[in-house]
Amino acid sequence: MTGLASNLAYRDLQNNYIGIALRDGDHPSLPLISVAIFCTLASRLGLDARCCGMPNHVHAMVFPKSLETLDGRLAEGRSDGGPMYLDPYRSDVEVPAQHLLETLASWGIQPVEFPRFISDASTPSLVLRTSRNILATVHEFRGQAASAENRGHPTIRIYANPFADMDNAFYSALWANFMLDAPDSRGEGTTQRQFIPLILERFERLYPMDASLIEQYVCPVLSSQSGHSAAEHSELLDALHVVRAADQTAKQLHARSKSVPDKVKYKVGQVFRHKRYAFNAVITGWDVECGKGSDWMAHNNVDSLSKGRHQSFYHAL
């Protein structure tokens, strides 16, 4: 279950993704990922295993059966025996509950708060925690002037393009925080609303395909506010109108010539499995050379490819 051979790579972006950990023989991941895998495997073996929301380092909890102890004996009284705490990322032995309580106390957490931290964590809370790790990684990477060559600095690259990886990871983490973060104690959702400007700036620049998400989740939040938020809502509706109008505009058809240029290796209709991204897709079109604008090519670092923009590019579904 050990996810990293060295703590120098602790903040690397790829360590936040359980899909990468499951496909990689070296299993690079954070403790949260290791515990999630451990609990899933334990559940398949018939154990009641859950993730524990311990701050800083997630642990696993294994609960006994009803009215039994972990040893399978009848529990004293009417209550069940307590859970076993484990840290599969670091060790294969039990972690005493007292050790966790002492750790919480050393951090200045009041005893009245202890139960909240040593109880099982919900799936949304774990996703939210992962998204905050992603935001911290991106923030640290940018703070180090994007210099991944120095040892100890986080690396962003997941696939071939670290800049697109960083944008996609940051954008998805913003959405996770917006969707899953609870409103403040007054029920006004102040924390939630702070992510809206960041989401909208990237939506308009890079992710117009998410118009339906914006309409479903962001617009209702802005429409319920007055003042500055009302003006933002009006501007957002105008931007959505432009996106929808572009979607509804009939695309110009260009007949393909019957002879396929030598540069185009694959044909429309061919099904393939992507070697890098591992998805299955069908080719729906191709261009002899990159047909996108300069901004798109710069964002996707096209010119860093072996043949740059002067090679065939494929449209896939």
N, C-alpha and C positions, 0 to 999 in steps of 0.2 A: 504493500500500500504506500510505500515511501514515494513521494512524487518528485523530489528533487535531490540530486546528488550533491548539490552545492547551493548554499543560501545566496550566492552571488546572482543567481538567476531567479530569485524569489519573485521579483516584481515584473518579470517578463510577461507580456500580454497574453501569450498562448497558455499560460498556466491557469487562466481563469475559465477555460472552456472544457467542459467534461467530454464533449465529443472528440476533442483532440487527444485527451488523456486515454480514452477508450481505444483509439486507433493507433496509438504510439506505443511501441514496445518498451521504450524508456519511461513512459508515463510521466511526463512533466506536468505538475499540477500543484495547486495550493492545498493546504490541509482540508479545507472545506470540500474540495472535490474528492479527496481520498475518503473522507468520512461518508460522503453521499454514496460512493461506490460500495464501501463496506456495509452500510446499512441496507442497501438494495440486495446485496448477496446474502446477508444475514436473514433478511425477510424471506428470500427464496428457500432458505433452509428451515423456515418455520419459526424463526425467532422474532420477537417484537423489538426491533431495533429502530432507533430514531436519532436524528441529529440534535445535539445539544447546543444551545445558543450561547455558549461561553464566549465572552469577549476576547478578541485578539487571536484566539486559536480554537477552532471548532472541535468538539469532541463527539464521540458516539455514546449512546445510552442503550443498554439492553435490559428490558423489563421482564420480570418473571411472569408466569401465568397467573391467572386470577387466584387469590388466596394462597399462593405458594411463594416460597423463597426462590432465589436463583438456583439453589441446589435441588429444587424439586420437592422440598419438604413443605408441610402445612405451615402457613404463616401464623404467628401468634396473633390472637385477636381477630378482628374482622378486616383489617387492612392488609393490602398486599405488601410483600417485601419491597424494599427500595431497589432502584435500578443499579446496574453495574456501569461505571464510567470507563471508557476506553479511549485511547489516543492511537488509532491504527497508523497514523502518519509517522509517529516516533517510536512506538513500542508495541510489543505483543502481550504486555501484562496489564492488569487492571490498574486504573488510576483511582486512589482512594477519594471518596467524596470530600473528606476533610481537607485534602490537599487543594481541591478546587475552592473551597470556602476560604482557606487561608490566602490563596492567591487573590481572590476578590477583595478580601480585607486589606491586603497590601497595596491594592490599587485605590484605596480610599472609598470603596463602595460600601454603603451602609448595610448592615445585616438584614434590614427589612426588605432590601432589594435582591438578596441572594436567590430566593426561589425563582425569580424571573430569569436569572442567568443560568441556572443549572437545571432548567426544565427543557422539554423538547421544543424545538423551533419549527415554525410553520414553513411550508414550501415558499410562499411569497417572501417571508423574511430572509430566507437563504438566497433567493434570487436577488433581492434588494441588496443584501450584503455583498454578493458577487459583483453587482453593478457598481457599487461604491468602490470595490477593489479596482475595477476597470478604470473608473474616473481617476482614482489615485495614481494608477500606473501612467495614464496619459498625462496627468498633471506633472508628475515627476519627470517623465520623458521630455516634456516641453521645457521644464525648468532647468534641465541640464543641457539646454541648447541643442536638443535632438542629437547629441553626440553619443551614439551607442557603442563607439569604439572603446571608450574608457571602461575598464572593468568595474563592475558594481552598478552601472547604470542600467535601467531596464531596456529591453529590446522590444520593438513593436511588431516586427515582421511575423506574420502568421503564414502567409502564402508567398506571393512574389512581390507585393507592393506595400511597403510599410506605411506609406502615406494614406493610401486607400484603406488599409487595415485600421489605422488609427481613427480615421474619420468614421468608418462603419462601426467600430467598437464604441467610440465615444457617443455617437448618435443613438445606438441601441441602449447604452447605459442611461442616457438621458430619458429615453422613453420608459425604461424600467423604473427609474426613480419617480417619474411623473405618474405612472400608473399604479405603483404599489406603495408609495410613501403615504403614511397616514396624515390626515389634516392635523393642524396644531390643536392645542388644548381648547381653543375657542371654537373649533370646528370651521375655521375660515380657510383652511387649505393654503396657508401662506407658504409653507415649504414646497408644496406641490406647484404653486404658480411660478416660483422662481425659475423653474426649468422651461417654462413656455417660450420666453424669448430665444433661448439657446436652440430649442427644437425648431422654432419657426425660421430662424436664420438659416439653418441647415436644410430645412424642407424646401425653401424657395431656391436655394443655391444648388443643392445636390440630390434631393429626394422628392421630386414632385409626384412620384408614383404613390406617395403616402397621403394623397389628398383625402381619401376616405377616412383614414385614421384621424386626420386633423379635424374633419367635419364631425366625427363621432365623439371625440374625446376633448379636444381643445376648445372648439367653438362654444360648447355649453358652458365651460368655465368662464370664458371671457364675456359671453352674453349676459351672465348673471351679475356682472360687476358694472360699476358706473365710472364716470370720469375717464382717466387715462386708458383703462381697460376697454371701455366702450369704443374709444377711438381705435385701439388696436384691433378690436373685433371687426370694425368696419373695414379697415385696411386688409385684414385677413380675408374677409369675404370677397373683396375685390381680387386678391391674389388667387383665391380658389376659383373664381369665375374665369380668370385667364387660363388656369390649368385645365378646367373642364372644357372650355371652348377649344383648346388645342387638342384635347382627347377626342372631341366630337368632329373635328375637321377631317374630312375624308383624305386619306393618304394617297399621294400621287403614285400611280403604278408605272413601273419601268419594266418593259419586256426584256427578258434575258436572251442573249444570243444563244443559238444552239451549240456553238463551240465554246467549251469551257477553257479559259486561259490556263497555261501550264502552272501558274502560281497557285491556282485553286486546287487543292489536293482532295477535298471532300465535297460531296454533292448534297443538294437539298433532299431531305428525306432520310438521310443516314442517321441512325441512332448511335450514340456513343456514351461512354462513361468517362467523365473528366478525371485525368490522372491526379491533378492537384486538389480539386475541390470535391471529388468523389460523388458528384451528382450524375444522374442519367438524364439525357436530353436528346432532342432531335434537331437537326440543322434545318432552319427555315429560310435561310438566305446567306449570301456572302458578298463581300466586297473585295476587289482585287487588291486594294490598299485601304488603309484606315480612312473611313469616310466621316469620322466625327470631327468636331471643331477643335481648335487649338486648346481651349480651356479643358475640354474633356480629356484630350491626349496628355496634357500636362498633369491633370489630377490623377490619371491612371498610369502615369510614368511610362507611356508607350515607347518613347524614344530610348528607354533603357533596355528594351527587348533586343534580342540578338540581331534582328533585321529591322528593328524600329517600326516606323509606320509603313514602310515599303514592303509589306507582305500581306497575304490574304487574311481577312478578318471575317468571322462567322457570326451570324445571328442564330441563337439557339433558344428553344423553349423547353 
